[in-house]
Structure formats: structure tokens, C-alpha cells
């Protein structure tokens, strides 16, 4: 009898450890020194709508083929009611795969039956959500998570920022912008981590609405790769987030969504300004084949590889940044 209990205890312990491992939120480089991120953006999922089904198939396909270490959803993910059901459905394949995930909100996510704060609280109820206990968080929906090396030393930083929704000024139309408080929060975190680690760690930033510098960079003679099929829908107000990143010196690239038929990456003063690949179904505009932008960080290097994996299996616009678009 005692032996039976010991065996049962041993089996249960293994199952518990397996479940904890599957839903872990600690991010680490793999044994090859790589860390892979799959970005999904502008899914515009509507619960119960057959037109949304292709986006679920895409998520499953990307998880199977790319096997990322982290999934980053960059806004306009659920755009129908009941929103809670939509989030559960979209996240189901990620949860089943046991892949940690991050979320930044877009301008359409809170237009239904959940506020931005309610969405954030809902996300915290899911295992694997890295925004539940981040390394740092602001009061404005921004958070920072660290990617560790095998010795548990911090080796890279990932900023997930809320680019807000629409203008809050009567005299200004259009989309929202980062507040000065958000810019200052980013600068504080960057300096704090540089002081702690004795150097600027390589960093990436994910958010929804492109910075005004996207258009400036694409219109310049800077090297670029990918498509621009619509004007950048950036805010008319520029509060200096790009300038802050340039002066702080940690962020190597920013990754956004919002404009469904843009998927380019451009070098702007040695910072990559990139779009994800539109990941939606048939509930919104866009005639590009849907897919995901993949980013691979390399331990100890201020560079990254990126490409887009499309639903039909194509891999397009493979770039090593900064070497390929200096």
C-alpha cells in the first residue's frame, strides 16, 4: 500500500511540474541561444462569425511550423461581442500549445462590451500571459518582460506598450498617441536596466499604432523591405517616443499593426520600424494573404532575424537587422 501511495505521489508530482512548465511565463533563450517571437496583428475576431475561422487556422499553423517561444498579439484582436468569448477562442490554440503570450491593445479592442482595463484583467486569468506578473508595469497598460540566458542573467528586454486609441483633444482628429507619462516610464525602465546590468540590453518594442516616424522613414532614402499599400495611419501628435528610444539606445526595433496592407521594415537611424503581417480572416479589409511576422533574437547580440510566414507556407522578406538594410 505504501508503495502505491509513493507511486501515485510521484506521478502527480510529474503532472504538476509538467503543467507548470507548459504554462510558464519565464522567458529564456533556448540551448542554441535563440528566442523566437511570432506576432499576430489585426485579427478582428468576431465570436460566432464563420468569417473569423481562417484566423484561428493561421494561429494553429504558425504555432506548429514556427514553434515560437512567445506569441505577441499587437492589437485589434477581438472586435465583436461577447468579447470575453472571443478572447478565449483566439487564445485557445496558444494555451493548448503551452506558449507564453503577450498582448497590446488596438483602437478597436475596447469598442464592444469590455473596457481596456477589463480586457487586461481578463487576460490575467489565462495561464501563460506574461503581462500577469511582468518585470515592470506602468499605470497605462505598458509592461516590460525580460528574456534570460541559461545562467538566469537578463539578456534582452521586450516592451509591450499601449499606443492608445483616438485623440483626446477636441482640436486634434485621428488616432491616439503615447502620453508623456508613458514616454517617461519607458525612459525610466531603460535607464534602470542599463544601470542594473552595466550596459544597454538589446530590446524590442511591440504596440499597435505606428509612430509618425514610420512615414518619414519610408519616404526617405533609407533601406527597406516589404510592402506599403496604404498611407500610415499614425497620430498627428508626436510626443517623442521614437526620440526617447533613439537616445536611450536599447530598442533595436518596433513592431506594429493597424494598417492591414502594410508589412514593411525600414531602418531609421539604426532602429528598425516594422509592421507585422496582417493576421485576420474575412471580417475586415485587406487583400494580402494573412500570416505572421517572426522575429528571432540571438543571445548577446544587438541584431535580430525576421521574416514573414504566410498561410500557404511561403516565407518572405527574410532580413538580418541591421546588416541587410543598413
N, C-alpha and C positions, 0 to 999 in steps of 0.2 A: 504493500500500500504506500509506504514511504517513497519507494522508487517511482510509483505512478505520479505522486504529487511533485516530485522533483522534475520528472519529465514534463509534466504539464506546466510547471513554473518556467522551465527552460524555453518551451515552445511559446508561451505567452510573452516572455521577455523578448524573444526574437521578433515576434509580430509587432510589439510596441515599438521596438527600435526601428523596424522597417517602416512603420507608419510615420514615425517622427522624421526619419531620413527622407521619406518621399515628400513630405510637406515642409521641408526645411526652408528657412528664409535667409540663412547664411550663404553668402555668395563667395565662391572660391574659383581660382584658376584651376584647370584640370592638370593632369600629370604631364601634358605636353606644353604647359604654360600658356594655354589659350582660354579665352572666355567669350562665349558666343551669345549674342543677343538677337532675337527675332522681333522686329517691330511690325505691329498691325495698326492700321490707322483708318479712320473714317469708315467703319463697318456699317454704321447706320442700321443697326439691327432692330427690327420691329417684331415683337413677340407675336407668334401665330401667323406671320406672313410667309407664305412659301417663297416669296422673292428674296427672303433673307437666308434661305438654306445654303446657297453657294458659299457664303462667307464661313459657315461652320465647316464645310468640307475643306475649304482652304486652310483653316487653322489646323485641322487634323493632319492634312497633307504636309504642311510646313513642319509641324512637330515631329512627324515620322521621318521626313527626309533630312532636315537640318539638325534635329536633336539639340536645340538650344539650351544654354544654361540659364537663360532668363527670357521671359516674354515681356515686351513693353507695348502697352496699348496707349496710343497717343491721341485720344480724344474723338468725340462724335462716335462713340461705340454703340450706345443704345439710344435710339431715337423714337421710342414708342412706349405704349402703356400695356400692361403694368411693367414699369422699368425694372423692378426687382426681379421679375421673372426673366426679363431679357438678359440681365447681368448673369443670372445663374446659368442660363443656357449658353451664353457666349463663353463663360469661364469653364464650363463642364469639361471640354477636352483638355484644357490646360491642367485642371485639377486631377483628372484621371492620369495624365502623363507625369504628374508629380513635379512639374516645372515651376519654380518661383516666378511671380509676375509682378509687374508694376503698372500703374495706371496714372495718366494725366488726363484731365477733363478738357473737352472742347466747348465750343459755344452752343452746341445743341443738346448736350447731355442733360442739362437741368431744365429743359423746356417742357417737361412732361409732368410726372407726378412725384418726383423726388428732387429736393434741392441739392446743391453741390455738397453741403455738409452731410445730408442724409445718404448720398451716394458713398461718400468716404466712410461713413460708419458701416454701411452695408458691406463694403469691400473688406473691412477689418474682420468681418465674420467668416471670411474664407481662409482656409489654410494656404500657406504659400505666398500670401500677399506681403511684399516687402515693405509696404507703407504702414504696416501694423505696428512694427517696432523698428523704425529706421534709426540710423546713427544720428540724425538730426532732423528736425522738422520746424517749419515756420508756422505762424498763425494764419497763413494764407493759402494752405494747401500744397506747399512745396516740401520736398523731403530729399534727403541725401542718404545713399547707401554706399557701402564700401565693398570692394572686391579684394579678398585676401589671397596671399600666396600660401603655399603649403605650410610655411612656418607660422601662419596666422598673422603675419605682418601685413599691414594695409599696403596695397599696391596700385589701386586705381579707385576713382570716385565716379559715381553716377548721380547726377542731379535730375530730379523729376519735378518740373515746375508747372505751375498753373498760369497759363497765359491769359486767363480770364475769358470773358465772352464778348460784351459790347461796351461801347463808350459809356462812361458815367458822367460825361459833361454835355449839357444841353447844346453847347455851341459846336460840338465836335460829333460828326457822324461816324458810323463804321464800327470797327471791331475794337476789342479791349486791348490793354497793354499791361506790362508789368508795372506795378506800383514802385515808388521809390523805396518803400519798406522791403519789397521783395528783392530789389537790386542790392540793397544794403545787407540783407540776410545772406544772399549769395556771397558777397564780398567777405563778410564775416566768417562764413564757413570755409571759404577758400584759404584765407589767411590763418585761421585756426589750425587747419590740417597741415598747412605748409610749416607752421611753427612746430607742430607735434612731430612731424616726420622728417624735419630738417631739409625738406625740398618740396617742390610743387609736384604732387602726384598727377599722372595723366588722368584726365576727366572727360566725360561726355555729358551732354545735357539733352533731355527729351522734353518736349512740350508740344502744344497743338498749333498755335497761330505763328506763322513765320515772322521773324523780325524784319523791320524796314530794310535792313542791310541785305536781305536776300535779293531784292530787286536791284539795288545798287551794284552788288557783286556780279549778278548775271549780266547786267548791261555793260559791265566793264570789259577789259581785255583779259580778265582772269581766266585761267584754265578751268574747264568744267566738263561734266559728262552727264548725259541724261536729257530728259525732255522738259521743255517749258511750253505747255499748250494753253495756258491761261495766265492772265496777269496775277501777280502775287497779291493776295488779299490780306495785307498787313495793316496794322493800325496806323492812323495818321499821326499819332503822337509817338515820339521816340524818347523813352525815359532812360536810355543808356545801358541796357543790359549787355549788348554786344561790346560796348566800350569797356564796361566793367570786366567782362571775360577776357578781353584783349589785354588789359592792364594787369589783371591778376595772374594770367599766364598758365592756368591749369587746364581749361577746357580746350580740347582738340577739335571737337565737332558738336554741332547742334542738329537735332533730328526732329522734324515737324511733320504735320499733315495738312489738313484744312483745304488745300487746293488739290482736288482729286486727280487732275490730269497733269500735274507736275511731278516729276520724280528725279530731278537733277541733284547733283552735288557740285559745288563750286568752292574754290579756295579764295577766301577773303582774309588777307593779312595773316595767313597761316592758320586760320580756323576754317574747318570745313562747314559750310552751310548746306545742309542736305534735307531733302524730302524723303519720307518713307514712300513705299509703293501703296497706292490705294488698295484696300483690302475688302471692300464692300461687295454686296450682292447686287440685286436689281431694285433696290429701294431708293436710290439716289442717282445723281448724274455721274457721268464718267464712262468713256468708251475704251479705256485702257484695260488690258487683261489684268485681273487682280492678282496680287502677290504680296510679298513681304520683303522689306529691306533687312538684310542680315549684316551684322557688324561683329567682327572678331578682334578683340583686344589681345595684345601679346604682352605677357608679363615683363615688366621692367623696360618697356619700350614706349616712346612717345610717337606711336604710329598705330594705325588700325587698318584692317582689310574690310572691304564692304562690297556687297553685290546685292542684286535683287533676284529672288527665286519666284518665278511665275507659276501659276497653277498648272500649266501644261508641261512643266518640268524644265523649261528654259532657265538658264542662269545668265543674266545680262548685266552690263555695266560694272564689271569687276574692277575695283580700284584699290590700290595700296596708297593710303594717305599718310604723309603728303607727297611721296615720291612721284606718283603718276599724274598729279595735277598741280605741280609747283608753278 
